[in-house]
Amino acid sequence: RRAFRTAGADTVISSLWQVKDESTSELMQMFYENLWLEDMGTHAALRRAQLDMLNANRRANANDPRPSTWGAFVLDGDWR
């Protein structure tokens, strides 16, 4: 994350551990829909995407909400 910030990125979303491509793609699609279509700030857009994935995983399997698919992502930098 530091390298991106040093290179001039205002905001970086990264994962704390390896996440399957399918889950990452799903989360990022929700994030950008929230950011652009719903006109949310970056922090709110990521939070909503993570909550939507959590709720979808709970509906699919109540005993295993799989935080590994949504909980790995963090936002660093300008959170507005």
C-alpha positions in Angstrom: 0.0 0.0 0.0 2.8 2.4 0.8 4.2 2.1 -2.7 1.0 3.2 -4.2 0.6 6.1 -1.8 4.2 7.1 -2.5 3.5 7.0 -6.2 0.7 9.5 -5.7 -2.5 7.4 -5.2 -4.9 9.2 -2.9 -6.8 6.0 -2.0 -5.8 2.3 -2.1 -8.0 -0.6 -1.5 -6.1 -3.8 -0.9 -6.5 -7.2 0.7 -4.9 -8.4 3.9 -4.8 -12.0 2.6 -5.3 -13.8 -0.7 -8.9 -13.9 -1.9 -10.3 -15.8 -4.8 -10.6 -13.8 -8.0 -14.4 -14.4 -8.2 -15.0 -13.0 -4.8 -12.7 -10.0 -5.4 -14.4 -9.3 -8.7 -17.8 -9.4 -7.1 -16.8 -7.1 -4.3 -15.1 -4.6 -6.6 -18.1 -4.6 -8.9 -20.4 -3.7 -6.0 -17.9 -1.2 -4.7 -17.8 0.7 -8.0 -21.6 0.6 -8.4 -21.9 2.1 -5.0 -19.2 4.7 -5.7 -20.4 5.8 -9.1 -24.1 4.9 -9.4 -25.1 5.5 -5.8 -22.7 8.5 -5.5 -21.2 7.2 -2.2 -17.8 8.1 -0.8 -15.1 5.5 -1.0 -15.4 4.4 2.7 -19.2 4.1 2.5 -19.0 2.3 -0.9 -16.6 -0.3 0.4 -18.5 -0.8 3.6 -21.8 -1.3 1.7 -20.2 -3.8 -0.7 -18.7 -5.7 2.2 -22.1 -5.7 4.1 -23.9 -6.9 0.9 -21.4 -9.7 0.5 -21.7 -10.7 4.1 -25.5 -10.8 3.9 -25.5 -12.7 0.6 -23.1 -15.3 2.2 -25.4 -15.5 5.3 -28.4 -16.2 3.1 -26.5 -18.8 1.1 -25.1 -20.6 4.1 -26.2 -19.4 7.6 -23.6 -21.5 9.4 -20.6 -20.1 7.4 -20.8 -16.4 6.5 -17.2 -16.6 5.0 -15.5 -13.5 6.2 -12.6 -14.6 4.1 -14.4 -13.4 1.0 -15.2 -9.8 2.1 -13.3 -9.1 5.3 -9.8 -9.0 3.7 -10.3 -5.6 2.1 -9.1 -2.4 3.6 -9.1 1.2 2.5 -6.1 3.3 3.0 -5.9 7.0 2.3 -8.7 9.4 1.5 -11.8 7.8 2.8 -14.3 10.4 1.7 
